[in-house]
Amino acid sequence: MTLLTRRRVPFALSMSALLASLPACEPMAQDFDFVREEVPVTTRSVLVPPADPQPAALKVMAWNVKYGAARIDFWFDYWGDRVQMTHHEVAENMADLYRLVNEYDPDILMAEEIEVNSRRSAYYDMVQGTLEGTSLNYAAYIQTWNSRYVPSEGVGRIDLGNAIFSKYPITFAERIRQEDRTDQDGVTATFYIHRMIGRAVIDVGAGRDVAAYVVHTEAYDVDGTKGRQIQQIYDEIKKETLPFVLGGDFNELPPTSVKIVGFPDEHPSSIGTEYEQPPYTPEIMQKFYDDYVPWVSLEDYGQTEAEQRRYFTHTVAGPLRSDEEGQPQFWNRTLDYLFVTKADAWAPGSTDVLQEPGRLGIQSDPMLLSDHAPVVGTWVLGGGTP
């Protein structure tokens, strides 16, 4: 979840004063005035040839990496007061992220909340860092937030987005503009994140192209923006002619979720603020389950909270914080997903949420690395045998 202001000084007032002091020729925030736009592809400094040049299946991972902050408690989650990290902190956190990625070894990684030039992450380039720290060769960075200065709490420069990484060549990449929130004042809206759908075309050999989509929708809107963004994602993939995988943080629950309110990781002081969790509307995810193949079917997801717990992907509070029963916080809801086209399939036994060490053989503890767990699976192209 990505937030903008916790207003100690009114945002509009502080921003207005700042704008008055700056040269008019230097825009403070990019307005992203386009419908869809091609984005460049970056590469690893030394390419690592994939083990299989013509794969019948691809290992995929979607992970909201929380801009390399691991379990540092930031001010906007109300559990802490941190605003920025040191370069050493970010480098260590990202090294731990790379270690887990390498343990799973995906062919395609869809990452959300990744930064390349932000003050809060010490201007660390997480896109190139991920390329150099893993065996992934190509990346398309889908920038969603580019503000030279965000005054709230002294956040400063923000350059944030999502990314699609691949072992195989990305031959084309684009970002598709999503609807903005309408429940913010004009100044806040200008300097707020602008959601995008990221799409990449990947050449997997033997004359075959596939597409990968990365998404991250609104979290705290109260005007229905998230629902409209999710509908736009559905409408966009309906037009896709290539086999595709869709992954990311939808900030929405599966349609059969048992628990939809009262999550134990919400700090009491956030209640009544702009960061109080709005009601979820899980029924809007049903169409994805009806028309595509989820990495975890609703049948496997289960009918009780105890059954569904196995596939939870998110908690704001980390394991050093206790829930209402005095137990360490654990993943408490599912917000992250993978879907593929009906013509394709998931290899049996390959899909999971990497909640803890031991899942699919990983040794890292994802609970310590982000406020989201990675969702993974082996995508069988054409529904055949991997």
Secondary structure as the mmCIF struct_conf table of DSSP 4:
data_model
#
loop_
_struct_conf.conf_type_id
_struct_conf.id
_struct_conf.beg_label_comp_id
_struct_conf.beg_label_asym_id
_struct_conf.beg_label_seq_id
_struct_conf.end_label_comp_id
_struct_conf.end_label_asym_id
_struct_conf.end_label_seq_id
BEND BEND1 ARG A 8 VAL A 9
HELX_RH_AL_P HELX_RH_AL_P1 PHE A 11 ALA A 20
TURN_TY1_P TURN_TY1_P1 SER A 21 SER A 21
BEND BEND2 LEU A 22 LEU A 22
TURN_TY1_P TURN_TY1_P2 ALA A 24 CYS A 25
BEND BEND3 GLU A 26 GLU A 26
BEND BEND4 MET A 28 MET A 28
STRN STRN1 ALA A 29 ALA A 29
BEND BEND5 VAL A 35 VAL A 35
STRN STRN2 ARG A 36 GLU A 38
STRN STRN3 VAL A 41 THR A 43
BEND BEND6 SER A 45 VAL A 46
BEND BEND7 ALA A 51 ALA A 51
BEND BEND8 PRO A 53 GLN A 54
BEND BEND9 ALA A 56 ALA A 56
STRN STRN4 ALA A 57 ASN A 64
HELX_RH_3T_P HELX_RH_3T_P1 LYS A 66 GLY A 68
TURN_TY1_P TURN_TY1_P3 ALA A 70 ARG A 71
STRN STRN5 PHE A 74 PHE A 74
HELX_RH_3T_P HELX_RH_3T_P2 TRP A 75 ASP A 77
TURN_TY1_P TURN_TY1_P4 TYR A 78 TYR A 78
BEND BEND10 TRP A 79 TRP A 79
STRN STRN6 ARG A 82 ARG A 82
HELX_RH_AL_P HELX_RH_AL_P2 HIS A 87 TYR A 104
BEND BEND11 ASP A 107 ASP A 107
STRN STRN7 ILE A 108 GLU A 115
BEND BEND12 VAL A 116 ASN A 117
HELX_RH_3T_P HELX_RH_3T_P3 ARG A 119 SER A 121
TURN_TY1_P TURN_TY1_P5 ALA A 122 TYR A 123
HELX_RH_AL_P HELX_RH_AL_P3 MET A 126 GLY A 133
BEND BEND13 THR A 134 SER A 135
STRN STRN8 TYR A 138 VAL A 150
HELX_RH_3T_P HELX_RH_3T_P4 SER A 152 GLY A 154
STRN STRN9 GLY A 156 SER A 166
BEND BEND14 LYS A 167 TYR A 168
STRN STRN10 ILE A 170 ARG A 177
HELX_LH_PP_P HELX_LH_PP_P1 GLU A 179 ARG A 181
BEND BEND15 THR A 182 GLN A 184
HELX_RH_AL_P HELX_RH_AL_P4 GLY A 186 THR A 190
TURN_TY1_P TURN_TY1_P6 PHE A 191 PHE A 191
BEND BEND16 TYR A 192 TYR A 192
STRN STRN11 MET A 196 ASP A 203
BEND BEND17 GLY A 205 GLY A 205
TURN_TY1_P TURN_TY1_P7 ALA A 206 GLY A 207
STRN STRN12 ASP A 209 HIS A 216
BEND BEND18 ALA A 219 TYR A 220
BEND BEND19 VAL A 222 GLY A 224
HELX_RH_AL_P HELX_RH_AL_P5 THR A 225 LYS A 238
TURN_TY1_P TURN_TY1_P8 LYS A 239 LYS A 239
BEND BEND20 LEU A 242 LEU A 242
STRN STRN13 PHE A 244 ASP A 249
BEND BEND21 ASN A 251 ASN A 251
TURN_TY1_P TURN_TY1_P9 PRO A 255 THR A 256
BEND BEND22 VAL A 258 VAL A 258
BEND BEND23 VAL A 261 VAL A 261
TURN_TY1_P TURN_TY1_P10 PRO A 264 ASP A 265
BEND BEND24 GLU A 266 GLU A 266
HELX_RH_3T_P HELX_RH_3T_P5 PRO A 268 SER A 270
TURN_TY1_P TURN_TY1_P11 ILE A 271 GLY A 272
BEND BEND25 THR A 273 THR A 273
TURN_TY1_P TURN_TY1_P12 GLU A 274 TYR A 275
BEND BEND26 GLU A 276 GLU A 276
HELX_LH_PP_P HELX_LH_PP_P2 GLN A 277 TYR A 280
HELX_RH_3T_P HELX_RH_3T_P6 PRO A 282 MET A 285
HELX_RH_AL_P HELX_RH_AL_P6 GLN A 286 ASP A 291
BEND BEND27 TYR A 292 TYR A 292
STRN STRN14 VAL A 293 PRO A 294
BEND BEND28 TRP A 295 VAL A 296
HELX_RH_AL_P HELX_RH_AL_P7 LEU A 298 TYR A 301
BEND BEND29 GLN A 303 THR A 304
HELX_RH_AL_P HELX_RH_AL_P8 GLU A 305 GLN A 308
HELX_RH_3T_P HELX_RH_3T_P7 ARG A 309 TYR A 311
STRN STRN15 HIS A 314 HIS A 314
BEND BEND30 VAL A 316 ALA A 317
TURN_TY1_P TURN_TY1_P13 PRO A 319 LEU A 320
BEND BEND31 ARG A 321 ARG A 321
STRN STRN16 SER A 322 SER A 322
TURN_TY1_P TURN_TY1_P14 GLU A 324 GLU A 325
BEND BEND32 GLY A 326 GLY A 326
HELX_LH_PP_P HELX_LH_PP_P3 GLN A 327 GLN A 327
STRN STRN17 PRO A 328 PRO A 328
HELX_LH_PP_P HELX_LH_PP_P4 GLN A 329 GLN A 329
STRN STRN18 ARG A 333 ARG A 333
STRN STRN19 ASP A 336 VAL A 340
TURN_TY1_P TURN_TY1_P15 LYS A 342 ALA A 343
BEND BEND33 ASP A 344 ASP A 344
STRN STRN20 ALA A 345 TRP A 346
TURN_TY1_P TURN_TY1_P16 PRO A 348 GLY A 349
STRN STRN21 ASP A 352 VAL A 353
BEND BEND34 GLU A 356 GLU A 356
TURN_TY1_P TURN_TY1_P17 PRO A 357 GLY A 358
HELX_RH_3T_P HELX_RH_3T_P8 ARG A 359 GLY A 361
BEND BEND35 SER A 364 SER A 364
HELX_RH_3T_P HELX_RH_3T_P9 PRO A 366 LEU A 368
TURN_TY1_P TURN_TY1_P18 LEU A 369 LEU A 369
BEND BEND36 ASP A 371 ASP A 371
STRN STRN22 HIS A 372 HIS A 372
STRN STRN23 VAL A 375 VAL A 380
HELX_RH_3T_P HELX_RH_3T_P10 LEU A 381 GLY A 383
#
